[in-house]
Amino acid sequence: MAYDYQAEAWKVMTSGRTQRRGSGCPMKKQGRYFLKDSIRRTVDFSMTDQNKGVEPPPVQKPCPQEAARVDLPEPDPGWQGKIPLADAMARRESRRKYGKEYLSLEELSFLLWATQGLKGAPSGGHAFRTVPSAGCRHAFETYLAVFRVKGLEKGIYRYLPVEHQLTAISRPAGIERLTIGAALNQKFAGSGAATFIWTSIPYRMEWRYGEAAYKVIALDAGHICQNLYLACEAIEAGTCAIAAYDQEKADALVGADGEEEFVIYMAPVGKREPQ
Ligand SMILES: Cc1cc2nc3c(=O)[nH]c(=O)nc-3n(C[C@H](O)[C@H](O)[C@H](O)COP(=O)(O)O)c2cc1C
């Protein structure tokens, strides 16, 4: 019999903390179920919005025409290809100490292109990117907490992959402190040149896969961050994935509503400290 995901989820949500321990813990069972693909058997794919003929959601979150935008330099993969790919893989490590140098806009442009850049114009409700994604759904937005990037004021920005631009979201006072707070007080989150903050917009994936969307969203997030690690190595910068963060503070920092869009992953980036 198929695992009753909804009934178990409800039990977990309504149970007290003490019931979550032990081998029969419903939270564990639910978590392990999430890692499997058994859910596919329980989804009626004929009832997904895609198969019901609903228009696909936009490939990027809409940006008001009047919003302030910053053009990014054209991404030029050749420009940054300073080290062989195998060297980048071999050198890659989680770096939590950063120098005080500014990132250039060209470098930031390269990192954004490497992680979420488009490889052609959107067509038919999807767009191919530098990273793979289940069903080409790419259910993410990229926000940046910018601290030290040449040509950019400190503040929160969102990447617009279709136009390869940034749009300014807010300029909160004490942005470093707020970013550290959003990262559960992991100080390195506010000490680089900029911190990548990825949100998920699950509907982009649910539109095609229904309840089978969630595992592949999590898998997709990994590809993005790995490309950031490798791209950082190519520009003598470093990064470190952050999955331990304060959900509400992180959502508030980027202005995500916490339901249709919420933070899923973070990664500070900074120039490597001189060895
Ligand atoms: C999904 C994920 C979440 C992580 N979250 C954190 C984090 O919140 N804080 C942190 O300091 N490191 C975090 N890391 C970095 C790991 O600790 C690091 O990758 C691991 O220790 C192996 O080291 P290496 O990346 O240098 O090979 C995370 C890594 C991954 C892949």
PDBQT file of the ligand as one rigid body, heavy atoms in Angstrom, charges set to zero:
ROOT
HETATM    1  C1  LIG A 301      24.052  21.008   1.740  1.00  0.00    +0.000 C 
HETATM    2  C2  LIG A 301      25.211  21.593   2.493  1.00  0.00    +0.000 A 
HETATM    3  C3  LIG A 301      24.969  22.377   3.603  1.00  0.00    +0.000 A 
HETATM    4  C4  LIG A 301      26.034  22.959   4.296  1.00  0.00    +0.000 A 
HETATM    5  N1  LIG A 301      25.774  23.827   5.314  1.00  0.00    +0.000 NA
HETATM    6  C5  LIG A 301      26.791  24.418   5.957  1.00  0.00    +0.000 A 
HETATM    7  C6  LIG A 301      26.549  25.385   6.965  1.00  0.00    +0.000 A 
HETATM    8  O1  LIG A 301      25.421  25.744   7.285  1.00  0.00    +0.000 OA
HETATM    9  N2  LIG A 301      27.629  25.928   7.593  1.00  0.00    +0.000 N 
HETATM   10  C7  LIG A 301      28.908  25.589   7.261  1.00  0.00    +0.000 A 
HETATM   11  O2  LIG A 301      29.842  26.125   7.860  1.00  0.00    +0.000 OA
HETATM   12  N3  LIG A 301      29.166  24.687   6.280  1.00  0.00    +0.000 NA
HETATM   13  C8  LIG A 301      28.147  24.104   5.616  1.00  0.00    +0.000 A 
HETATM   14  N4  LIG A 301      28.408  23.232   4.594  1.00  0.00    +0.000 N 
HETATM   15  C9  LIG A 301      29.793  22.936   4.197  1.00  0.00    +0.000 C 
HETATM   16  C10 LIG A 301      30.220  21.533   4.662  1.00  0.00    +0.000 C 
HETATM   17  O3  LIG A 301      30.478  21.577   6.030  1.00  0.00    +0.000 OA
HETATM   18  C11 LIG A 301      31.449  21.095   3.849  1.00  0.00    +0.000 C 
HETATM   19  O4  LIG A 301      31.094  20.929   2.498  1.00  0.00    +0.000 OA
HETATM   20  C12 LIG A 301      32.010  19.782   4.387  1.00  0.00    +0.000 C 
HETATM   21  O5  LIG A 301      32.540  19.930   5.679  1.00  0.00    +0.000 OA
HETATM   22  C13 LIG A 301      33.098  19.228   3.483  1.00  0.00    +0.000 C 
HETATM   23  O6  LIG A 301      34.123  20.163   3.319  1.00  0.00    +0.000 OA
HETATM   24  P1  LIG A 301      34.585  20.659   1.863  1.00  0.00    +0.000 P 
HETATM   25  O7  LIG A 301      33.410  21.341   1.201  1.00  0.00    +0.000 OA
HETATM   26  O8  LIG A 301      35.708  21.625   2.132  1.00  0.00    +0.000 OA
HETATM   27  O9  LIG A 301      34.997  19.453   1.088  1.00  0.00    +0.000 OA
HETATM   28  C14 LIG A 301      27.361  22.687   3.885  1.00  0.00    +0.000 A 
HETATM   29  C15 LIG A 301      27.588  21.896   2.755  1.00  0.00    +0.000 A 
HETATM   30  C16 LIG A 301      26.523  21.376   2.049  1.00  0.00    +0.000 A 
HETATM   31  C17 LIG A 301      26.807  20.584   0.800  1.00  0.00    +0.000 C 
ENDROOT
TORSDOF 0
